[in-house]
């Protein structure tokens, strides 16, 4: 199954439209910066994407999940999307532009909640 890509404009429209979906920063603990997140996202590192963990986080395998990482050179978003698909999640997108594309286009980054 091929990973579905999501553009910056598509992600911004989803966020602006108040659609209900999961938006995850999948950077590793070594790369993650709590002060740099796309608004509305949660940090769910790639290594945490296990069937057991996901069963609690996203019980419905048809729920929309968008994953992102540092930017086009970062493979984590594609890897996370592929992992989610292999676990049976059907509405998965990778925002491959990631943090760099988001911030370079004047969109805000926020500090993680908590």
N, C-alpha and C positions, 0 to 999 in steps of 0.2 A: 504494500500500500504506500503510495506516494504522500509525502508530507504536504499538507495544504499551507500555503504561505498567506500571510496577512500583511497588508501594507500599513504604513503609518496612518494614512488617511482613513483606512477601514477601521483601524483600532481606535483612532480618535472619534470617529463617528459612533462606534459602539459605546465608548465611554460617555460621550456627550448625550447619547440617546438613552442613557440610564438602563441599557440592556443588562440583564442578569447573566453573568458569565464569570468564569474563573480566570484571573490574570496572574500569572506566576513568573517571578524572576527566578530562573533556574541556575544562576551562577553558583559555583562551588563556595564553600566557606572561605577559602583563600582569596577568592576574587570579589566576594560580596562586600558592598559598602552600604551600611544602613541608611546613609544620607542620600543615596542615589537610587530611587525607585520611581517607576511610572505610577502616578496616582491611581489608587484603587487596587494595586497589586499586592501580592503576598510573596514572601521568600520561601520557595519550596525547592531546595537544591536538587539537582539531577540525581544525586546519590540516594535521596530520600524516596524516589519514585518506585516504591515496592507495592505489590498488590495489597498487602495488609494495610499499609499506611493510607493508600488511596481509597480503600473501601470505607474508611472513616471520613476522609476529606471530601470525596466526591462519590457518593454511593450510586448515582445514576450514570451509567456508562454512555448515555446520550447527551449529557450536559456539555455545554461549550467550554473548552479550555484553550486559552491562548498562553503560549510560553515565550519568553524572551531572555536574552542574555546581554552580553556587552556590546555586540554589534556584529556586522557581517563576517568578521574574521573569527568569531567565537562559535565553535561547533555545538555548544550545549543546547541551544534551542532546537536544532534539528534532531539531536540525539534524544532529547526529552520527548519531542513529538513522536518520534519513532517508538520509543519505549511505551508511551501511553497507548499508541495504536496497537502495539503487540499485546498489551494487557486488555484489549477489547474496547477501549474508548474510541468513539466513532466521530466526534465533532471536535477535532483537535487542529489547532493552527499554530504555526511558528511565525512570530514577528521577528524576522531575521535582521532587520535594521537595528533592533535592540536599543540599548541606552544611548549609544552614540548618535544614531539617526534621530531619535526622539529629541535629545538635548540640542543637537546641532541645528535643528529646525525650530528652535525657540520655544519648545514645549517644556513644561515644568517637570522637575524631578523633586520628589519629596522624601522626607525622612520616614523610615518604616514606623508603623504604629507599634506601641508597646515598648 
